[in-house]
Amino acid sequence: MIDRDRRHFFTRCLALQIGRIVQGFEAGVAEARQKEEFDNFFSSYESSYALTLAYPDDILIETAHKNGIATEGRDKIDIVKELFEKKGGDYD
């Protein structure tokens, strides 16, 4: 004879684990999508206009130095991206 309590426990736990796996997968997909959007934003000067082209160079360099970001020999878009990430503007 089958113990129904054990069987119910097994099927319930299995369903919960499958649910957690699906949630984890969906969270991973959402995170990957956000990272892709973040990277696409900084893919060109035109797409990141508000932070690159419209931001005065002298203020950007001064802000970067205050935040410990090296600016020598780097493109403006790379400096802006690092500053954005450092100030909590992650893709998360």
C-alpha positions in Angstrom: 0.0 0.0 0.0 1.3 3.5 -0.9 1.6 6.1 1.9 -0.3 9.0 0.5 1.4 11.5 2.8 4.8 10.7 1.4 3.6 10.7 -2.2 1.9 14.1 -1.7 5.1 15.4 -0.1 7.2 14.2 -3.0 4.9 15.7 -5.7 4.5 19.0 -3.8 8.3 19.4 -3.3 8.9 18.5 -6.9 6.4 21.2 -8.1 8.0 23.8 -5.8 11.5 23.0 -7.1 10.4 23.2 -10.7 8.7 26.5 -9.9 12.0 27.8 -8.4 13.9 26.7 -11.4 11.5 28.5 -13.8 11.7 31.7 -11.6 15.5 31.5 -11.7 15.5 31.1 -15.4 13.1 34.0 -15.9 15.2 36.2 -13.6 18.3 35.3 -15.6 16.7 36.1 -18.9 15.5 39.5 -17.5 19.0 40.3 -16.2 20.5 39.4 -19.6 18.0 41.6 -21.4 18.7 44.6 -19.1 22.5 44.1 -19.6 22.0 44.1 -23.3 19.9 47.3 -23.2 22.6 48.9 -21.0 25.4 47.9 -23.4 23.3 49.1 -26.4 22.8 52.5 -24.7 26.6 52.9 -24.6 27.2 51.4 -28.0 27.5 54.8 -29.8 27.6 58.4 -29.0 24.2 59.0 -30.6 22.4 56.4 -28.4 24.0 57.9 -25.2 23.7 61.5 -26.3 22.5 62.8 -22.9 25.5 61.5 -21.1 28.2 61.9 -23.8 27.7 64.6 -26.3 25.6 66.9 -24.2 27.8 66.7 -21.1 30.6 69.4 -21.1 34.1 67.8 -21.4 35.7 69.8 -18.6 32.9 68.9 -16.1 33.1 65.3 -17.1 36.9 65.1 -16.6 36.7 66.9 -13.3 33.9 64.6 -12.1 35.7 61.5 -13.3 38.9 62.6 -11.4 36.9 63.2 -8.2 35.6 59.6 -8.5 39.0 58.1 -9.1 38.4 57.3 -12.7 41.4 57.5 -15.1 40.8 59.6 -18.2 44.1 59.7 -20.0 43.9 58.1 -23.5 40.3 56.9 -23.0 37.2 57.7 -25.2 34.6 59.9 -23.6 32.0 57.2 -23.9 34.1 54.8 -21.8 34.6 57.4 -19.1 30.9 58.2 -19.0 30.0 54.5 -18.8 32.4 53.8 -15.9 31.2 56.9 -14.1 27.6 55.8 -14.6 28.3 52.3 -13.3 30.3 53.7 -10.3 27.4 56.0 -9.3 25.0 53.1 -9.2 23.6 53.2 -12.7 24.0 49.4 -13.2 21.9 47.5 -15.7 20.4 45.7 -12.7 
